[in-house]
Amino acid sequence: MSSPKFATLRYTALRIGLFVACFAVVWGLAYVRVIPLAVGAANTVWLLLLAIVISAPLSFVLLRKQRDAMSEQIVAKVDRQRERLAASASQEDGLQ
């Protein structure tokens, strides 16, 4: 795995890519009439919702490592922020 510095960016890009791939597959299936088309202008909304429903569980399974790396990155940032806040608070208490 590459640098954990960009874990959130990598996960987000992969998640969007997976959604786009699912949308392309759903659109292709609708184009060849394997799945039903919605009525009128609702076709795009129907295809978007179907792609979201399909991509969500796929990303949960396929992007587990990237999601864990992103979680570690976020936890590290939150811990650093808490340490800074605690240091700042103790420094203010020392002045009084």
C-alpha positions, 0 to 999 in steps of 0.5 A: 500500500502507498503512503497513508497520507493520502488514504482518504483521497484514495478511498474516495477516488476508488469509491467514486470509481466503483460507483461510476463503473456500476452506473455504466453497467446498469446503464448498459443493461438498461440500454439493451433492455435487460433491466426495465427502464423507468417512465420518462425523465425518471430513467436517470434517477432510477439508474443512479439509485440502482447504481448506488444500491449496487455499489454500496455493498461492493465497496464495503467488501472490495474497499475494506483495506482502503477504508481501514487505512482511511480510518487509521489516518482519521484516528491519528489526526483526531488524536493529535488534535486532542493532544494539542487541545489538552496541551493548550488547556494545561498551558492556560491553566498554568498561567492562572 
